[in-house]
């Protein structure tokens, strides 16, 4: 389920008119039937300003699709931001962006786990590249429209308040960053280029509609992974909270 959906032009208008967090909150209440925390509302207000900047800098088409707070099928997890359109070869694409407010991040010795201040304390959390990639994998493994419609998913993460990339871009996490590149505060231009690389043409939110209304069906790829898992191989990727518990 997508909470907020708009064209890139309408999203920009909502941001520039200082209405974006209200629009998201109204849609959130309508679609999910509940309110959310002041902290999350403030995160929408702040993060969407940064996302709008990179969309404009990247000259993203006005009729590209923008989705905010997409609930990942069969989970309670939500994707922060999706941009949809077509690439230079006119192939359907959707870029998944995991947004973080973090200013400081510390590396750990655990696979795909970092430390940062969240929820009033320093805690171990999933690396945002791992988080974005697993969300994309879940959508790909269960959404029929993505599987059969050949919609390419491109996950990434954007830590727009983080100035020191040494921990989040540590070579220790290179496997995960290769699957979903991570961008920090000084990488806005690079993120714009990444978005433009995958969304050269608009789609009038057609792809977002397909993702949001796609039937759920386990993919053959997922079935193969499960078969391998039953044979004792560790192939199935855990989503963020599960990964933190597993590595602890």
Backbone as CSV, one residue per row, in Angstrom:
resi,resn,N_x,N_y,N_z,CA_x,CA_y,CA_z,C_x,C_y,C_z
1,UNK,0.835,-1.198,0.000,0.000,0.000,0.000,0.874,1.254,0.000
2,UNK,0.569,2.166,-0.919,1.267,3.447,-0.975,0.458,4.484,-0.204
3,UNK,1.107,5.202,0.692,0.426,6.234,1.470,0.249,7.500,0.638
4,UNK,1.353,8.057,0.157,1.310,9.301,-0.632,1.836,9.002,-2.024
5,UNK,1.105,9.436,-3.036,1.532,9.244,-4.419,1.236,10.509,-5.207
6,UNK,2.200,10.929,-6.022,2.034,12.150,-6.808,3.020,12.140,-7.960
7,UNK,2.809,13.038,-8.905,3.826,13.254,-9.930,4.986,14.011,-9.293
8,UNK,6.131,13.990,-9.956,7.263,14.750,-9.429,6.916,16.228,-9.330
9,UNK,6.158,16.747,-10.304,5.772,18.162,-10.294,4.884,18.480,-9.095
10,UNK,3.912,17.618,-8.823,3.015,17.864,-7.688,3.748,17.691,-6.360
11,UNK,4.664,16.735,-6.308,5.481,16.570,-5.105,6.285,17.840,-4.838
12,UNK,6.913,18.368,-5.871,7.685,19.604,-5.727,6.798,20.747,-5.252
13,UNK,5.604,20.836,-5.802,4.670,21.879,-5.384,4.310,21.730,-3.909
14,UNK,4.090,20.497,-3.464,3.749,20.257,-2.057,4.912,20.627,-1.134
15,UNK,6.136,20.373,-1.592,7.303,20.725,-0.781,7.481,22.238,-0.729
16,UNK,7.428,22.882,-1.883,7.677,24.325,-1.940,6.593,25.138,-1.240
17,UNK,5.395,24.580,-1.148,4.305,25.276,-0.448,4.262,24.920,1.036
18,UNK,5.269,24.154,1.491,5.362,23.738,2.897,4.153,22.921,3.352
19,UNK,3.616,22.139,2.431,2.449,21.314,2.734,2.760,19.821,2.731
20,UNK,4.004,19.456,2.430,4.285,18.046,2.177,4.005,17.158,3.383
21,UNK,4.434,17.568,4.582,4.213,16.700,5.741,2.723,16.578,6.067
22,UNK,1.956,17.651,5.824,0.509,17.592,6.051,-0.153,16.660,5.040
23,UNK,0.279,16.742,3.787,-0.288,15.875,2.756,0.000,14.403,3.075
24,UNK,1.228,14.128,3.507,1.571,12.744,3.839,0.777,12.275,5.050
25,UNK,0.675,13.133,6.069,-0.049,12.760,7.287,-1.522,12.502,6.998
26,UNK,-2.140,13.351,6.191,-3.551,13.148,5.845,-3.744,11.815,5.126
27,UNK,-2.840,11.519,4.195,-2.923,10.255,3.462,-2.635,9.073,4.385
28,UNK,-1.695,9.255,5.294,-1.343,8.219,6.267,-2.558,7.862,7.124
29,UNK,-3.240,8.887,7.632,-4.415,8.665,8.479,-5.538,7.994,7.697
30,UNK,-5.713,8.417,6.441,-6.778,7.870,5.608,-6.521,6.412,5.250
31,UNK,-5.302,6.100,4.845,-5.013,4.766,4.325,-4.686,3.748,5.415
32,UNK,-4.028,4.200,6.473,-3.639,3.269,7.530,-4.545,3.339,8.749
33,UNK,-5.410,4.352,8.784,-6.389,4.437,9.859,-5.825,4.789,11.214
34,UNK,-4.689,5.453,11.240,-4.091,5.853,12.516,-3.187,7.057,12.304
35,UNK,-2.772,7.655,13.402,-1.833,8.774,13.355,-0.422,8.236,13.558
36,UNK,0.538,9.125,13.555,1.915,8.712,13.796,2.591,9.730,14.701
37,UNK,3.851,9.501,15.010,4.551,10.339,15.980,4.959,11.683,15.378
38,UNK,5.156,12.653,16.258,5.650,13.962,15.838,7.024,13.826,15.196
39,UNK,7.837,12.896,15.703,9.177,12.698,15.146,9.107,12.255,13.686
40,UNK,8.164,11.365,13.373,8.057,10.912,11.986,7.555,12.039,11.087
41,UNK,6.633,12.829,11.584,6.132,13.964,10.804,7.268,14.944,10.506
42,UNK,8.102,15.208,11.512,9.244,16.100,11.313,10.244,15.503,10.322
43,UNK,10.385,14.183,10.355,11.304,13.544,9.410,10.802,13.711,7.980
44,UNK,9.483,13.624,7.774,8.929,13.876,6.439,9.231,15.307,6.006
45,UNK,8.985,16.226,6.906,9.198,17.642,6.600,10.643,17.906,6.185
46,UNK,11.579,17.327,6.910,12.995,17.580,6.635,13.508,16.802,5.430
47,UNK,13.255,15.504,5.417,13.829,14.659,4.372,13.287,14.990,2.988
48,UNK,12.012,15.367,2.909,11.441,15.641,1.589,11.989,16.926,0.979
49,UNK,12.456,17.839,1.816,13.145,19.018,1.290,14.419,18.590,0.560
50,UNK,15.167,17.694,1.189,16.406,17.211,0.575,16.123,16.407,-0.694
51,UNK,15.088,15.570,-0.648,14.768,14.783,-1.835,14.316,15.677,-2.983
52,UNK,13.547,16.690,-2.680,13.120,17.606,-3.733,14.319,18.290,-4.376
53,UNK,15.299,18.657,-3.560,16.504,19.300,-4.093,17.224,18.397,-5.091
54,UNK,17.378,17.117,-4.751,18.112,16.231,-5.660,17.285,15.895,-6.901
55,UNK,15.975,15.865,-6.777,15.131,15.621,-7.951,15.237,16.780,-8.938
56,UNK,15.200,17.987,-8.415,15.303,19.164,-9.289,16.697,19.252,-9.897
57,UNK,17.720,19.030,-9.077,19.095,19.088,-9.581,19.342,18.023,-10.643
58,UNK,18.672,16.891,-10.513,18.833,15.813,-11.477,17.953,15.957,-12.698
59,UNK,17.187,17.040,-12.746,16.285,17.295,-13.876,15.353,16.104,-14.112
60,UNK,14.834,15.568,-13.013,13.902,14.444,-13.108,12.600,14.933,-13.747
61,UNK,12.065,14.206,-14.722,10.862,14.660,-15.437,9.696,14.955,-14.503
62,UNK,8.928,15.955,-14.861,7.797,16.357,-14.026,6.736,15.275,-13.918
63,UNK,6.651,14.390,-14.926,5.626,13.348,-14.884,6.159,12.013,-14.375
64,UNK,7.366,12.020,-13.791,7.833,10.824,-13.088,6.971,10.628,-11.850
65,UNK,6.896,9.399,-11.365,6.059,9.110,-10.204,6.835,9.194,-8.902
66,UNK,6.181,9.699,-7.867,6.768,9.765,-6.526,5.822,9.074,-5.548
67,UNK,6.355,8.138,-4.792,5.579,7.474,-3.736,6.327,7.619,-2.422
68,UNK,5.588,7.877,-1.363,6.170,8.010,-0.026,5.427,7.072,0.919
69,UNK,6.182,6.319,1.692,5.635,5.363,2.662,4.846,4.248,1.965
70,UNK,5.577,3.401,1.260,4.988,2.210,0.648,5.191,1.028,1.586
71,UNK,4.107,0.408,2.002,4.214,-0.729,2.916,4.632,-1.972,2.145
72,UNK,5.747,-2.547,2.558,6.285,-3.729,1.892,5.337,-4.907,2.110
73,UNK,4.996,-5.643,1.058,4.047,-6.754,1.189,4.439,-7.747,2.277
74,UNK,3.443,-8.183,3.035,3.577,-9.225,4.050,4.453,-8.816,5.231
75,UNK,4.714,-7.517,5.373,5.490,-7.010,6.504,4.843,-5.724,7.009
76,UNK,5.357,-5.225,8.123,4.917,-3.921,8.628,5.895,-2.822,8.221
77,UNK,6.899,-3.173,7.418,7.930,-2.223,7.015,7.429,-1.317,5.894
78,UNK,7.953,-0.079,5.896,7.556,0.877,4.867,8.782,1.447,4.164
79,UNK,8.708,1.501,2.840,9.750,2.141,2.036,9.540,3.646,2.109
80,UNK,10.605,4.377,2.393,10.474,5.825,2.576,10.078,6.551,1.301
81,UNK,10.734,6.200,0.189,10.565,7.005,-1.031,10.804,6.120,-2.252
82,UNK,9.923,6.239,-3.239,10.100,5.541,-4.517,9.934,6.551,-5.647
83,UNK,10.842,6.494,-6.600,10.753,7.309,-7.814,10.598,6.363,-8.992
84,UNK,9.577,6.599,-9.819,9.325,5.685,-10.937,9.399,6.406,-12.274
85,UNK,9.726,5.636,-13.304,9.814,6.184,-14.653,10.433,5.163,-15.585
86,UNK,11.183,5.648,-16.557,11.856,4.767,-17.511,13.283,5.255,-17.711
87,UNK,14.188,4.302,-17.964,15.587,4.672,-18.156,15.844,5.063,-19.611
88,UNK,17.101,5.252,-19.964,17.450,5.711,-21.310,17.037,4.720,-22.388
89,UNK,16.918,3.434,-22.008,16.489,2.399,-22.954,14.978,2.191,-22.910
90,UNK,14.294,3.094,-22.218,12.836,3.058,-22.082,12.339,1.824,-21.332
91,UNK,13.165,1.322,-20.416,12.770,0.202,-19.566,12.141,0.732,-18.285
92,UNK,11.069,0.090,-17.837,10.382,0.515,-16.617,11.295,0.346,-15.405
93,UNK,11.374,1.388,-14.594,12.252,1.345,-13.429,11.586,2.004,-12.222
94,UNK,12.054,1.612,-11.055,11.643,2.262,-9.812,12.857,2.303,-8.896
95,UNK,13.170,3.484,-8.396,14.293,3.657,-7.473,13.743,3.711,-6.055
96,UNK,14.252,2.840,-5.206,13.850,2.783,-3.798,14.891,3.538,-2.980
97,UNK,14.449,4.532,-2.217,15.370,5.352,-1.427,15.055,5.190,0.058
98,UNK,16.015,4.684,0.804,15.897,4.615,2.258,16.495,5.901,2.823
99,UNK,15.670,6.689,3.496,16.095,7.990,4.015,16.420,7.891,5.503
100,UNK,17.532,8.506,5.899,17.926,8.507,7.304,18.250,9.923,7.761
101,UNK,17.827,10.236,8.990,18.118,11.532,9.603,19.462,11.517,10.345
102,UNK,20.113,10.384,10.394,21.311,10.223,11.210,22.391,11.249,10.872
103,UNK,23.020,11.778,11.920,24.172,12.668,11.742,25.483,11.916,11.940
104,UNK,25.495,11.007,12.910,26.708,10.254,13.239,26.428,8.759,13.174
105,UNK,27.377,8.037,12.613,27.255,6.590,12.475,28.581,5.951,12.868
106,UNK,28.514,4.832,13.563,29.709,4.078,13.917,29.627,2.688,13.307
107,UNK,30.758,2.206,12.830,30.819,0.854,12.285,30.868,-0.159,13.427
108,UNK,30.477,-1.388,13.133,30.593,-2.491,14.089,31.343,-3.632,13.409
109,UNK,31.542,-4.706,14.130,32.187,-5.893,13.554,31.148,-6.899,13.065
110,UNK,29.880,-6.501,13.069,28.791,-7.398,12.689,28.322,-7.096,11.269
111,UNK,28.052,-8.142,10.526,27.635,-7.985,9.136,26.372,-7.141,9.021
112,UNK,26.453,-6.072,8.208,25.305,-5.207,7.890,24.732,-4.473,9.097
113,UNK,25.505,-4.346,10.167,25.030,-3.672,11.375,25.914,-2.466,11.675
114,UNK,25.277,-1.314,11.944,25.984,-0.106,12.364,25.380,0.372,13.682
115,UNK,26.027,1.361,14.282,25.504,1.975,15.496,25.209,3.442,15.231
116,UNK,24.073,3.913,15.773,23.743,5.327,15.666,22.764,5.692,16.775
117,UNK,22.592,6.988,16.978,21.654,7.459,18.000,20.250,7.448,17.420
118,UNK,19.395,6.622,17.987,18.019,6.519,17.518,17.141,6.084,18.688
119,UNK,15.954,6.637,18.767,15.048,6.269,19.849,15.568,6.622,21.224
120,UNK,16.335,7.712,21.316,16.810,8.192,22.601,18.072,7.545,23.121
121,UNK,18.713,6.691,22.318,19.940,6.022,22.765,20.743,5.567,21.553
122,UNK,22.007,5.241,21.790,22.831,4.662,20.731,22.471,3.185,20.615
123,UNK,22.076,2.778,19.427,21.608,1.407,19.228,22.240,0.796,17.980
124,UNK,22.248,-0.520,17.948,22.653,-1.237,16.747,21.452,-1.345,15.815
125,UNK,21.670,-0.989,14.556,20.598,-1.013,13.558,21.162,-1.551,12.248
126,UNK,20.283,-1.920,11.358,20.724,-2.417,10.055,21.339,-1.290,9.234
127,UNK,22.394,-1.615,8.506,22.978,-0.660,7.570,21.897,-0.281,6.552
128,UNK,21.725,0.999,6.249,20.630,1.401,5.349,20.722,0.807,3.942
129,UNK,21.929,0.494,3.479,22.043,-0.169,2.176,21.434,-1.564,2.239
130,UNK,21.717,-2.272,3.326,21.133,-3.601,3.519,19.614,-3.489,3.613
131,UNK,19.159,-2.492,4.344,17.729,-2.282,4.527,17.040,-2.030,3.187
132,UNK,17.586,-1.112,2.396,16.984,-0.784,1.103,16.986,-1.994,0.175
133,UNK,18.100,-2.734,0.187,18.195,-3.889,-0.711,17.208,-4.987,-0.331
134,UNK,17.049,-5.253,0.966,16.110,-6.302,1.364,14.671,-5.904,1.059
135,UNK,14.352,-4.622,1.179,13.011,-4.172,0.810,12.773,-4.415,-0.684
136,UNK,13.765,-4.066,-1.499,13.639,-4.290,-2.943,13.499,-5.778,-3.246
137,UNK,14.266,-6.602,-2.536,14.208,-8.047,-2.757,12.833,-8.605,-2.404
138,UNK,12.247,-8.123,-1.316,10.915,-8.587,-0.922,9.866,-8.202,-1.962
139,UNK,9.945,-6.972,-2.448,8.994,-6.533,-3.473,9.159,-7.383,-4.731
140,UNK,10.401,-7.606,-5.116,10.682,-8.390,-6.322,10.228,-9.841,-6.157
141,UNK,10.383,-10.379,-4.965,10.069,-11.790,-4.749,8.575,-12.074,-4.633
142,UNK,7.772,-11.042,-4.345,6.355,-11.306,-4.114,5.401,-10.575,-5.057
143,UNK,5.825,-9.500,-5.703,4.909,-8.703,-6.517,4.897,-9.206,-7.958
144,UNK,3.746,-9.685,-8.400,3.629,-10.263,-9.738,3.924,-9.234,-10.818
145,UNK,3.464,-7.997,-10.636,3.692,-6.964,-11.646,5.178,-6.675,-11.820
146,UNK,5.924,-6.711,-10.739,7.366,-6.488,-10.827,8.032,-7.668,-11.528
147,UNK,7.607,-8.879,-11.163,8.187,-10.084,-11.762,7.862,-10.193,-13.253
148,UNK,6.575,-10.123,-13.580,6.136,-10.368,-14.953,6.215,-9.125,-15.830
149,UNK,6.171,-7.955,-15.208,6.211,-6.720,-15.980,7.603,-6.190,-16.218
150,UNK,8.596,-6.947,-15.748,9.998,-6.560,-15.949,10.278,-5.138,-15.461
151,UNK,9.815,-4.847,-14.254,10.110,-3.557,-13.634,11.421,-3.699,-12.862
152,UNK,12.416,-2.914,-13.238,13.715,-2.972,-12.571,13.682,-2.130,-11.302
153,UNK,14.109,-2.714,-10.197,14.166,-2.003,-8.921,15.616,-1.659,-8.598
154,UNK,15.841,-0.410,-8.196,17.198,0.066,-7.903,17.214,0.705,-6.512
155,UNK,17.632,-0.042,-5.496,17.639,0.495,-4.131,18.872,1.344,-3.843
156,UNK,18.707,2.304,-2.942,19.824,3.121,-2.466,19.437,3.709,-1.117
157,UNK,20.388,4.380,-0.474,20.129,5.026,0.813,20.706,6.433,0.788
158,UNK,20.030,7.349,1.490,20.467,8.749,1.527,20.459,9.238,2.968
159,UNK,21.653,9.504,3.501,21.817,10.037,4.856,22.142,11.522,4.726
160,UNK,21.121,12.336,4.568,21.327,13.734,4.192,21.885,14.607,5.309
161,UNK,21.921,14.104,6.541,22.511,14.869,7.644,23.910,14.391,8.016
162,UNK,24.365,13.333,7.395,25.640,12.712,7.756,26.780,13.313,6.929
163,UNK,27.724,13.955,7.619,28.847,14.595,6.927,30.086,13.713,6.863
164,UNK,30.208,12.764,7.784,31.378,11.891,7.831,30.999,10.512,7.282
165,UNK,31.464,10.174,6.082,31.058,8.910,5.463,31.922,7.714,5.846
166,UNK,32.919,7.914,6.698,33.915,6.866,6.933,33.310,5.564,7.450
167,UNK,32.350,5.651,8.349,31.760,4.430,8.903,30.730,3.825,7.955
168,UNK,29.823,4.645,7.479,28.730,4.126,6.657,29.238,3.596,5.318
169,UNK,30.394,4.127,4.862,30.981,3.663,3.608,32.218,2.797,3.838
170,UNK,32.359,2.287,5.038,33.489,1.413,5.348,33.529,0.225,4.389
171,UNK,34.741,-0.192,4.042,34.904,-1.343,3.148,34.257,-2.600,3.721
172,UNK,34.088,-2.642,5.032,33.458,-3.795,5.680,32.036,-4.009,5.166
173,UNK,31.382,-2.911,4.754,29.998,-2.999,4.279,29.900,-2.935,2.751
174,UNK,31.011,-3.131,2.063,31.039,-2.925,0.611,30.085,-3.849,-0.148
175,UNK,29.896,-5.059,0.358,28.973,-5.987,-0.309,27.562,-5.407,-0.362
176,UNK,27.153,-4.777,0.714,25.798,-4.227,0.781,25.693,-2.916,-0.004
177,UNK,26.748,-2.100,0.060,26.745,-0.841,-0.689,26.783,-1.092,-2.196
178,UNK,27.355,-2.224,-2.601,27.377,-2.556,-4.027,25.971,-2.869,-4.530
179,UNK,25.151,-3.432,-3.663,23.772,-3.747,-4.038,22.866,-2.525,-3.962
180,UNK,23.172,-1.637,-3.019,22.360,-0.432,-2.823,23.300,0.686,-2.384
181,UNK,23.742,1.527,-3.301,24.715,2.574,-2.943,24.181,3.509,-1.868
182,UNK,25.097,3.983,-1.028,24.715,4.885,0.049,25.288,6.268,-0.229
183,UNK,24.469,7.284,-0.033,24.852,8.667,-0.284,24.725,9.457,1.018
184,UNK,25.703,10.336,1.268,25.669,11.175,2.466,25.464,12.632,2.062
185,UNK,25.596,13.517,3.036,25.261,14.932,2.832,25.957,15.550,1.616
186,UNK,27.246,15.255,1.452,28.010,15.863,0.360,27.854,15.126,-0.965
187,UNK,26.991,14.121,-0.992,26.804,13.320,-2.207,25.537,13.688,-2.972
188,UNK,24.971,14.847,-2.701,23.696,15.198,-3.337,23.791,15.141,-4.861
189,UNK,24.886,15.636,-5.419,25.046,15.610,-6.876,25.133,14.175,-7.394
190,UNK,25.831,13.333,-6.647,25.951,11.926,-7.055,24.601,11.221,-6.993
191,UNK,23.815,11.542,-5.985,22.479,10.947,-5.897,21.611,11.430,-7.054
192,UNK,21.707,12.705,-7.388,20.948,13.229,-8.531,21.293,12.469,-9.805
193,UNK,22.583,12.205,-10.000,23.013,11.461,-11.185,22.502,10.029,-11.158
194,UNK,22.507,9.415,-9.982,21.997,8.049,-9.836,20.518,7.996,-10.208
195,UNK,19.752,8.957,-9.716,18.324,8.997,-10.028,18.093,9.234,-11.516
196,UNK,18.856,10.156,-12.079,18.692,10.475,-13.504,19.096,9.300,-14.387
197,UNK,20.083,8.540,-13.940,20.515,7.360,-14.691,19.376,6.361,-14.850
198,UNK,18.572,6.223,-13.805,17.517,5.211,-13.821,16.142,5.757,-14.186
199,UNK,15.945,7.061,-14.045,14.651,7.664,-14.401,14.911,8.833,-15.346
200,UNK,14.993,8.505,-16.624,15.235,9.521,-17.646,13.919,10.083,-18.188
201,UNK,12.885,9.234,-18.177,11.580,9.632,-18.701,10.498,9.378,-17.656
202,UNK,9.441,10.173,-17.711,8.334,10.001,-16.780,7.394,8.889,-17.207
203,UNK,6.551,8.469,-16.280,5.606,7.381,-16.558,4.194,7.703,-16.090
204,UNK,3.977,8.952,-15.624,2.660,9.362,-15.119,2.169,8.425,-14.011
205,UNK,3.107,7.961,-13.185,2.831,7.093,-12.024,2.266,5.729,-12.406
206,UNK,2.388,5.350,-13.669,1.880,4.051,-14.121,2.558,2.895,-13.382
207,UNK,3.860,3.004,-13.179,4.600,1.925,-12.535,4.244,1.830,-11.055
208,UNK,4.060,2.980,-10.412,3.648,2.964,-9.005,2.297,2.273,-8.851
209,UNK,1.397,2.515,-9.796,0.085,1.862,-9.749,0.252,0.343,-9.850
210,UNK,1.130,-0.096,-10.743,1.358,-1.532,-10.899,1.929,-2.141,-9.622
211,UNK,2.887,-1.448,-9.022,3.490,-1.958,-7.791,2.456,-2.001,-6.669
212,UNK,1.659,-0.950,-6.571,0.698,-0.844,-5.475,-0.439,-1.846,-5.610
213,UNK,-0.810,-2.179,-6.843,-1.959,-3.056,-7.062,-1.562,-4.445,-7.564
214,UNK,-0.285,-4.733,-7.574,0.165,-6.030,-8.066,-0.254,-7.175,-7.157
215,UNK,-0.636,-8.286,-7.763,-0.960,-9.487,-6.993,0.303,-10.026,-6.330
216,UNK,0.109,-10.724,-5.223,1.238,-11.307,-4.510,1.381,-12.776,-4.880
217,UNK,2.609,-13.138,-5.242,2.908,-14.523,-5.597,4.401,-14.751,-5.388
218,UNK,4.774,-15.772,-4.632,6.208,-16.040,-4.457,6.869,-16.306,-5.805
219,UNK,8.004,-15.678,-6.036,8.710,-15.865,-7.296,9.454,-17.199,-7.306
220,UNK,9.836,-17.640,-8.496,10.639,-18.858,-8.606,11.970,-18.672,-7.889
221,UNK,12.504,-17.460,-7.956,13.766,-17.169,-7.285,13.645,-17.403,-5.780
222,UNK,12.515,-16.956,-5.203,12.292,-17.162,-3.775,12.129,-18.644,-3.470
223,UNK,11.399,-19.351,-4.316,11.213,-20.790,-4.108,12.552,-21.520,-4.138
224,UNK,13.424,-21.118,-5.050,14.752,-21.736,-5.130,15.551,-21.467,-3.863
225,UNK,15.447,-20.228,-3.342,16.151,-19.882,-2.108,15.656,-20.726,-0.939
226,UNK,14.331,-20.891,-0.856,13.759,-21.660,0.246,14.165,-23.125,0.156
227,UNK,14.197,-23.652,-1.058,14.630,-25.037,-1.233,16.077,-25.204,-0.784
228,UNK,16.904,-24.240,-1.132,18.306,-24.282,-0.726,18.439,-24.155,0.785
229,UNK,17.582,-23.310,1.377,17.598,-23.122,2.830,17.265,-24.427,3.540
230,UNK,16.289,-25.155,3.013,15.896,-26.425,3.617,17.013,-27.462,3.523
231,UNK,17.911,-27.252,2.570,19.049,-28.152,2.419,20.231,-27.744,3.296
232,UNK,20.022,-26.690,4.104,21.057,-26.288,5.045,21.887,-25.103,4.619
233,UNK,21.583,-24.506,3.478,22.334,-23.340,3.019,21.694,-22.064,3.553
234,UNK,22.517,-21.082,3.914,22.002,-19.823,4.450,21.916,-18.799,3.318
235,UNK,20.755,-18.757,2.657,20.601,-17.869,1.517,19.530,-16.815,1.731
236,UNK,18.595,-17.096,2.616,17.465,-16.185,2.764,17.885,-14.938,3.529
237,UNK,17.620,-13.770,2.960,18.022,-12.519,3.591,16.951,-12.039,4.563
238,UNK,17.372,-11.655,5.755,16.458,-11.172,6.778,16.268,-9.668,6.641
239,UNK,15.058,-9.181,6.959,14.848,-7.743,6.959,15.451,-7.153,8.218
240,UNK,15.493,-5.832,8.290,16.360,-5.116,9.223,16.315,-5.581,10.679
241,UNK,15.151,-5.606,11.316,15.078,-5.998,12.723,15.526,-7.443,12.929
242,UNK,15.148,-8.309,12.002,15.555,-9.707,12.098,17.073,-9.833,11.997
243,UNK,17.668,-9.037,11.123,19.119,-9.072,10.936,19.838,-8.628,12.205
244,UNK,19.339,-7.580,12.846,19.957,-7.091,14.083,19.921,-8.175,15.153
245,UNK,18.774,-8.836,15.303,18.644,-9.897,16.306,19.569,-11.062,15.971
246,UNK,19.620,-11.432,14.696,20.446,-12.567,14.282,21.921,-12.322,14.570
247,UNK,22.383,-11.089,14.331,23.801,-10.778,14.490,24.186,-10.495,15.939
248,UNK,23.195,-10.363,16.819,23.493,-10.048,18.226,23.920,-11.293,19.001
